[in-house]
Amino acid sequence: MPYEYQHLVYRAMARAATHPDEHLAEGQHSVSAAELVRHVDVPEIESLRSSTKRIKYLRPCSRGRLIRAITLPPFRDDLGHKGWFNRISRAQPHVVRHLHLKIAGWPNWSRPMRIAFLSDFHTGSHSGDIARLTAIVAEASRLVPDVVLFGGDCVNMQPFGGGRVPPNTIAAILSRLEAPLGRFAVLGNHDYNYGERAVADALERHNITVVRYERLTVQFENHFVDIVGIPDAHIARSEAYALLAKLSPDRPTIVLAHDPVWFAHVPLGPHLTLAGHTHGGQIRFPGIGVIRNASKAPLRWSHGLSHEKGRYLYVTSGLGTSGVPLRWGVPPEFAVLDVTG
């Protein structure tokens, strides 16, 4: 069955179990979930491709609910077993991106403030991910960051392939990355799909501060830097707009946003936005580049450093994968940023 139709059947299967009378269609095509599961067959779905009728007869499904229905959290596999997917889900070697930024309006410290930025772990999306994440955290620790920032999407919500590592196991590994100014995290859309409270509680139990639509402050060499947290790629809340609108034009700020789309709302000032979510596009076609980034952000904000109107944005390609455990032309990474004024 073509991929674009699979989600219709999966949704019907998931909803039929708990909401058999829910109607998934509109108008003359209305049908309950249970009825669709009983009567759907592949040839009938295939025939829709040549039909003049568009697939809009089905109401848009809630992707988060569908994924949750398939993956069935809470997860309990501390080792992230992949079964027969083990052979086809090995991670590519990661790279470490070192950036040296001199931002007008930031303090001119005796040495730059070092930020370790890791995001989009999707721990369990690849075989051997527990050992892999442990090694990455150890590598980042050896770089001696002053502050550690996590950009969200800790858990693996790929529909298939196992690797169901619980948030507590992931948080325990991340907590080994220590920094004198602290560790801060925002949640990503996959964390919300799994369960916001479960992921946040796991991080906070391991002394990782979860920043939810708020501003916190750290002090480095007698100067203050604000950290603003904007979680979840798929929810645009009024708190986020209000928080960004209040950023001071004179105060150095790190905007830790899961999705780079929020960079469009960062006002002028000495502000550094760090984001993930896009995986750098995850697939970069030779001669074409990235064609989608899973965000409403423009493609130029899919990966790497952007400097626009005095503001800085760095988008990491992250460490894991979503959808399928495949990258092409966009290796996994974490970033180390040395920032000064």
C-alpha positions as CSV (number, residue, x, y, z in Angstrom):
1,M,0.0,0.0,0.0
2,P,1.4,3.4,-0.8
3,Y,2.7,5.3,2.2
4,E,0.3,8.2,1.7
5,Y,-2.6,5.9,2.4
6,Q,-1.1,3.8,5.2
7,H,-1.8,6.5,7.8
8,L,-5.6,6.4,7.0
9,V,-5.8,2.7,7.8
10,Y,-3.5,2.9,10.8
11,R,-5.7,5.7,12.2
12,A,-8.8,3.6,11.7
13,M,-7.2,0.7,13.4
14,A,-6.1,2.8,16.4
15,R,-9.4,4.6,16.8
16,A,-11.6,1.5,16.3
17,A,-10.2,0.0,19.5
18,T,-11.4,2.9,21.7
19,H,-13.8,5.0,19.5
20,P,-15.5,2.5,17.2
21,D,-18.4,4.9,16.5
22,E,-16.2,7.9,15.6
23,H,-16.8,9.0,12.0
24,L,-13.6,9.5,10.1
25,A,-15.2,11.0,7.0
26,E,-17.5,13.7,5.9
27,G,-20.7,14.0,3.9
28,Q,-21.7,11.1,1.8
29,H,-18.4,9.3,2.5
30,S,-19.0,9.2,6.3
31,V,-17.9,5.9,7.9
32,S,-17.1,4.8,11.4
33,A,-13.6,3.7,12.3
34,A,-14.8,0.1,13.0
35,E,-16.6,0.0,9.7
36,L,-13.6,1.2,7.8
37,V,-11.4,-1.5,9.4
38,R,-13.8,-4.2,8.6
39,H,-14.3,-3.3,4.9
40,V,-11.1,-1.6,3.8
41,D,-9.0,-3.5,1.3
42,V,-5.8,-2.6,-0.6
43,P,-7.3,-2.5,-4.1
44,E,-10.1,-0.2,-2.9
45,I,-7.5,2.2,-1.4
46,E,-5.3,1.9,-4.5
47,S,-8.2,2.9,-6.8
48,L,-8.3,6.3,-5.1
49,R,-5.1,7.2,-6.8
50,S,-6.8,7.4,-10.2
51,S,-10.0,8.8,-8.9
52,T,-11.0,12.4,-9.3
53,K,-12.0,12.5,-5.7
54,R,-9.4,13.9,-3.4
55,I,-8.4,12.2,-0.2
56,K,-9.8,15.2,1.7
57,Y,-12.9,13.2,2.4
58,L,-11.1,12.0,5.5
59,R,-10.7,14.5,8.3
60,P,-7.1,15.3,9.0
61,C,-5.9,12.8,11.6
62,S,-4.1,13.8,14.8
63,R,-0.6,12.7,14.0
64,G,0.4,12.8,17.6
65,R,-2.5,10.6,18.7
66,L,-1.8,8.2,15.9
67,I,1.9,7.8,16.7
68,R,1.0,7.3,20.4
69,A,-1.5,4.6,19.5
70,I,1.1,2.8,17.5
71,T,4.1,3.1,19.8
72,L,2.1,2.5,23.0
73,P,4.0,4.5,25.7
74,P,5.2,4.2,28.5
75,F,8.3,2.6,27.1
76,R,10.2,0.0,29.2
77,D,13.1,-1.2,27.1
78,D,16.2,0.3,28.8
79,L,18.5,-1.2,26.2
80,G,16.5,-0.1,23.1
81,H,16.3,-3.4,21.3
82,K,15.7,-3.1,17.6
83,G,15.0,-6.7,16.7
84,W,15.5,-7.4,13.0
85,F,15.7,-3.7,12.4
86,N,19.1,-3.8,14.0
87,R,20.9,-4.3,10.7
88,I,19.2,-1.4,8.8
89,S,19.1,1.2,11.6
90,R,22.8,1.8,12.4
91,A,23.6,5.5,12.9
92,Q,26.2,7.3,10.8
93,P,29.2,8.7,12.6
94,H,28.4,12.0,14.2
95,V,30.4,15.3,13.9
96,V,31.1,18.0,16.4
97,R,30.4,21.5,15.1
98,H,32.6,24.2,16.7
99,L,31.5,27.7,16.3
100,H,33.2,30.9,17.6
101,L,30.7,33.8,17.7
102,K,31.4,37.4,18.6
103,I,28.0,39.0,19.2
104,A,27.6,42.8,19.6
105,G,26.1,43.5,23.0
106,W,27.5,40.4,24.7
107,P,30.0,40.9,27.5
108,N,33.7,40.9,26.6
109,W,34.7,38.2,29.0
110,S,38.2,37.1,29.7
111,R,37.3,34.0,27.7
112,P,34.2,33.1,25.7
113,M,31.3,31.3,27.4
114,R,31.2,27.8,26.1
115,I,27.8,26.3,25.2
116,A,27.2,22.6,24.5
117,F,24.1,22.2,22.5
118,L,22.6,18.8,21.8
119,S,19.2,18.1,20.4
120,D,16.8,15.6,18.7
121,F,18.2,12.5,20.3
122,H,15.3,10.3,19.4
123,T,17.0,7.7,21.5
124,G,16.3,4.3,20.2
125,S,15.8,5.3,16.6
126,H,19.2,3.6,15.9
127,S,20.6,0.3,17.0
128,G,23.1,0.6,19.9
129,D,21.7,4.0,20.8
130,I,22.3,3.6,24.5
131,A,26.0,3.0,24.1
132,R,26.1,5.7,21.4
133,L,24.5,8.4,23.5
134,T,26.7,7.5,26.4
135,A,29.8,8.0,24.3
136,I,28.5,11.3,22.8
137,V,27.8,12.6,26.3
138,A,31.3,11.6,27.4
139,E,32.8,13.4,24.4
140,A,30.8,16.5,25.1
141,S,31.9,16.5,28.7
142,R,35.6,16.4,27.7
143,L,35.0,19.8,25.9
144,V,34.2,21.3,29.4
145,P,31.1,23.5,28.6
146,D,30.0,26.3,30.9
147,V,26.4,25.6,30.2
148,V,24.5,22.7,28.6
149,L,21.4,23.1,26.5
150,F,19.2,20.3,25.2
151,G,16.8,21.1,22.3
152,G,14.2,18.5,22.8
153,D,12.9,15.3,21.2
154,C,14.5,12.9,23.6
155,V,12.3,9.9,22.8
156,N,12.0,7.7,19.7
157,M,8.5,7.8,18.3
158,Q,9.2,6.1,15.0
159,P,6.1,4.0,14.3
160,F,8.1,0.8,13.7
161,G,11.4,-0.7,14.6
162,G,11.5,-1.0,18.4
163,G,14.0,1.0,20.3
164,R,11.4,2.1,23.0
165,V,13.8,3.6,25.5
166,P,12.0,5.2,28.5
167,P,12.6,8.9,29.3
168,N,14.2,8.1,32.7
169,T,17.0,6.1,31.0
170,I,17.7,8.9,28.6
171,A,17.7,11.5,31.3
172,A,20.1,9.5,33.4
173,I,22.6,9.5,30.5
174,L,22.2,13.2,29.7
175,S,22.7,14.1,33.3
176,R,26.3,12.9,33.1
177,L,27.0,16.0,31.0
178,E,27.8,18.5,33.7
179,A,28.4,22.3,33.5
180,P,28.9,24.9,36.2
181,L,26.1,27.1,35.0
182,G,23.6,24.3,34.7
183,R,21.7,22.1,32.3
184,F,18.6,23.4,30.6
185,A,16.1,21.7,28.2
186,V,13.0,22.4,26.2
187,L,10.7,19.6,25.0
188,G,10.1,18.8,21.4
189,N,6.9,17.6,19.6
190,H,7.9,13.9,20.0
191,D,8.3,14.4,23.8
192,Y,4.7,15.9,23.8
193,N,3.5,12.9,21.7
194,Y,5.0,10.6,24.3
195,G,3.7,12.6,27.3
196,E,4.9,16.0,28.3
197,R,4.8,15.3,32.0
198,A,6.6,12.0,31.8
199,V,9.5,13.4,29.8
200,A,9.7,16.6,31.9
201,D,9.6,14.7,35.2
202,A,12.4,12.4,34.0
203,L,14.7,15.3,33.1
204,E,14.0,17.2,36.3
205,R,14.6,14.1,38.5
206,H,18.1,14.2,37.0
207,N,18.6,17.9,37.7
208,I,18.0,19.1,34.2
209,T,15.9,22.2,34.3
210,V,13.0,22.2,31.8
211,V,12.3,25.6,30.5
212,R,8.6,26.1,29.5
213,Y,7.7,29.5,28.1
214,E,9.8,31.3,30.6
215,R,13.0,33.2,31.1
216,L,15.8,32.1,33.4
217,T,19.2,33.8,34.1
218,V,22.7,32.5,34.4
219,Q,25.8,34.5,35.6
220,F,29.1,34.1,33.9
221,E,32.1,36.2,35.1
222,N,29.8,38.7,36.8
223,H,27.6,39.2,33.8
224,F,24.1,38.0,33.3
225,V,22.7,36.1,30.3
226,D,19.0,35.2,29.9
227,I,17.8,31.8,28.7
228,V,14.4,31.7,27.2
229,G,12.7,28.4,26.5
230,I,10.2,27.8,23.6
231,P,9.2,24.1,23.5
232,D,7.2,21.9,21.1
233,A,7.3,22.3,17.4
234,H,3.6,21.9,16.7
235,I,2.0,24.2,19.2
236,A,2.1,28.0,18.7
237,R,1.0,29.4,22.1
238,S,0.4,33.0,23.0
239,E,3.0,32.7,25.8
240,A,5.7,32.2,23.3
241,Y,4.9,35.4,21.3
242,A,4.6,37.4,24.5
243,L,7.8,36.1,25.9
244,L,9.8,36.9,22.7
245,A,8.2,40.3,22.4
246,K,9.5,41.3,25.8
247,L,13.1,40.5,25.1
248,S,15.3,43.4,26.0
249,P,17.3,45.1,23.2
250,D,20.2,45.5,25.6
251,R,20.4,42.2,27.4
252,P,22.2,39.1,26.0
253,T,19.7,36.3,25.5
254,I,19.8,32.7,24.4
255,V,16.5,31.6,22.9
256,L,16.3,27.9,23.2
257,A,13.6,26.9,20.8
258,H,12.8,23.4,19.6
259,D,11.7,24.8,16.2
260,P,13.7,27.4,14.2
261,V,10.4,29.0,13.1
262,W,10.5,31.1,16.3
263,F,13.5,33.0,15.0
264,A,11.1,35.0,12.9
265,H,9.7,36.4,16.1
266,V,12.9,37.2,17.9
267,P,13.3,41.0,18.0
268,L,16.4,43.0,17.3
269,G,19.0,42.8,20.0
270,P,22.0,40.7,21.2
271,H,20.0,37.4,20.9
272,L,21.3,34.0,20.0
273,T,18.6,31.4,19.0
274,L,19.5,27.7,19.2
275,A,17.0,25.3,17.5
276,G,16.7,21.7,16.3
277,H,13.6,19.9,15.0
278,T,14.6,19.9,11.3
279,H,17.4,17.3,11.4
280,G,19.0,19.5,8.8
281,G,16.3,18.2,6.5
282,Q,17.6,14.6,7.3
283,I,18.0,14.0,3.5
284,R,20.0,16.4,1.3
285,F,19.8,15.6,-2.4
286,P,22.9,16.1,-4.5
287,G,22.6,19.2,-6.7
288,I,19.3,20.0,-5.1
289,G,19.8,20.2,-1.4
290,V,17.1,20.0,1.2
291,I,13.5,20.0,-0.1
292,R,11.6,19.9,3.3
293,N,12.5,20.5,6.9
294,A,9.4,19.5,8.9
295,S,9.0,23.1,9.9
296,K,7.2,26.2,8.7
297,A,10.6,27.9,8.9
298,P,12.2,28.7,5.5
299,L,14.6,26.2,4.1
300,R,17.5,28.5,4.7
301,W,16.9,27.9,8.4
302,S,17.1,24.1,8.1
303,H,20.7,23.8,9.3
304,G,23.7,25.8,10.3
305,L,24.4,29.4,11.2
306,S,22.3,32.3,10.1
307,H,23.0,36.0,10.8
308,E,20.1,38.3,10.0
309,K,19.5,41.8,11.2
310,G,22.1,41.5,14.0
311,R,20.5,38.3,15.4
312,Y,22.1,34.9,15.3
313,L,20.5,31.5,14.7
314,Y,22.1,28.1,14.8
315,V,20.1,25.1,13.8
316,T,21.6,21.7,14.6
317,S,20.9,18.6,12.5
318,G,20.5,16.7,15.8
319,L,21.6,13.2,16.7
320,G,18.7,10.9,15.9
321,T,16.2,10.4,13.2
322,S,12.4,10.4,12.8
323,G,10.1,8.7,10.3
324,V,12.8,6.3,9.1
325,P,16.3,5.7,10.6
326,L,18.0,7.2,7.5
327,R,20.1,10.2,6.8
328,W,21.6,11.2,3.5
329,G,24.0,14.1,3.2
330,V,23.2,15.4,6.6
331,P,25.3,13.7,9.3
332,P,24.2,13.7,13.0
333,E,25.9,16.3,15.1
334,F,26.1,18.2,18.3
335,A,27.4,21.8,18.6
336,V,29.8,23.6,20.8
337,L,29.6,27.4,20.7
338,D,32.1,29.8,22.1
339,V,30.3,33.1,22.5
340,T,31.7,36.5,23.5
341,G,31.1,40.2,22.8
